[in-house]
Structure formats: structure tokens, C-alpha cells
Amino acid sequence: MDLDRAVAVWDLALASEADLELSTTWYHGDLLAENLLVRDARLAAVLDFGGLGVGDGTVDLAVAWEVLDIDGREVYFDALGVDEGARRRSMGWALAIAIAMMTFPYYWHTLAARCTARRPMAAAVLLEPACFDLARGMPAVEEHVSAMTPVFAVT
């Protein structure tokens, strides 16, 4: 895992908190692939409401990096009207969820498949082009961005 990229994503997520207004949005709190039931390529049900709460609902946007490709994420975020701050916070949530599952030793034995499934989720966040477009010019993350090797080259 590219730790410079991970720190840059985290810094972006934290920096976006400054723009956050108090929210009374309901959120699921554990909206991840294992809690989604799909039938005929359509969402049929959402399971496990044990994390239900009120606050910043961007935690529920983290699923985009687990189940959608880059084009699907754009459609999803556009349809929901997700602004840059919410996108940044959701990237932080996705990375935090992925890293937590991969690094808690207890889960290596009890939920090994779930730990393995979180690696592509973290990779999707770290390879998100919008993350680094958004980071340009932000003093808090500029040093991390400048130290990164570009993932995508424009020729």
C-alpha cells in the first residue's frame, strides 16, 4: 500500500471536515457489499442496521469504492449530488474501513475473506484520480502529493 497516497487521502478527508455543516442525515453505518442483496443485477435489500445513526452520512458513500468501478462511481455520485467535500470524506471512510479490516489480527482468522476483499477497496481509493485533482493547491496535503509517483500519465 502506498502510504504517501493513504496519508494524502486522509488529509483530504480531514481538511473537508472544516466545511461540514451539522447534519441530521440518517445513515446506515455499515453499508458495504456484504450487507447488500442483489437480484437480477438490481439492489433488492439492505441488511444489518446495527450501525444506524444520525450525522454525516458520507460513511455510507464508502461502498462506492467497494462495489463500483470508476465510471460507476461517477454516475453514483452525480445521481446523489455529492459535492467535493462529501466525496473527500467518503474516501477517508472507505480507506479507514479497508485498513481496519486488513490490520485487526482478530479478523485475519475469523473473517479472512472479508479482509482480502478490502484490499481492492483500498486500492480503488488510492488510485482515484479525483483525489489528486482535488488535492492540488491544498497546503495540508501538498507535500504528500508532490512526493507521489503519478499513477496516470497524460501523453
TAMO-V668827 format. One record per residue. N is the residue number from 1. NEAR is the number of other C-alpha atoms within 10 Angstrom. Layout:
N:NEAR ; N:NEAR
//
This chain:
1:10 ; 2:11 ; 3:11 ; 4:18 ; 5:21 ; 6:21 ; 7:16 ; 8:23 ; 9:28 ; 10:20 ; 11:20 ; 12:24 ; 13:21 ; 14:16 ; 15:17 ; 16:16 ; 17:14 ; 18:9 ; 19:10 ; 20:12 ; 21:9 ; 22:8 ; 23:10 ; 24:11 ; 25:11 ; 26:13 ; 27:19 ; 28:18 ; 29:19 ; 30:20 ; 31:21 ; 32:22 ; 33:16 ; 34:11 ; 35:13 ; 36:14 ; 37:13 ; 38:12 ; 39:8 ; 40:6 ; 41:7 ; 42:8 ; 43:10 ; 44:10 ; 45:10 ; 46:16 ; 47:14 ; 48:14 ; 49:13 ; 50:9 ; 51:11 ; 52:13 ; 53:14 ; 54:13 ; 55:14 ; 56:19 ; 57:19 ; 58:22 ; 59:22 ; 60:18 ; 61:25 ; 62:27 ; 63:22 ; 64:24 ; 65:26 ; 66:22 ; 67:14 ; 68:15 ; 69:11 ; 70:15 ; 71:8 ; 72:13 ; 73:17 ; 74:14 ; 75:12 ; 76:15 ; 77:16 ; 78:11 ; 79:9 ; 80:10 ; 81:10 ; 82:16 ; 83:10 ; 84:14 ; 85:20 ; 86:22 ; 87:21 ; 88:26 ; 89:27 ; 90:26 ; 91:30 ; 92:26 ; 93:22 ; 94:27 ; 95:24 ; 96:16 ; 97:19 ; 98:25 ; 99:18 ; 100:14 ; 101:20 ; 102:21 ; 103:11 ; 104:11 ; 105:13 ; 106:11 ; 107:15 ; 108:15 ; 109:10 ; 110:10 ; 111:13 ; 112:14 ; 113:11 ; 114:16 ; 115:20 ; 116:14 ; 117:15 ; 118:21 ; 119:17 ; 120:14 ; 121:22 ; 122:23 ; 123:17 ; 124:21 ; 125:26 ; 126:24 ; 127:16 ; 128:16 ; 129:14 ; 130:12 ; 131:21 ; 132:19 ; 133:10 ; 134:14 ; 135:19 ; 136:12 ; 137:10 ; 138:13 ; 139:9 ; 140:14 ; 141:21 ; 142:15 ; 143:12 ; 144:18 ; 145:22 ; 146:11 ; 147:10 ; 148:14 ; 149:10 ; 150:12 ; 151:9 ; 152:9 ; 153:5 ; 154:4 ; 155:3
//
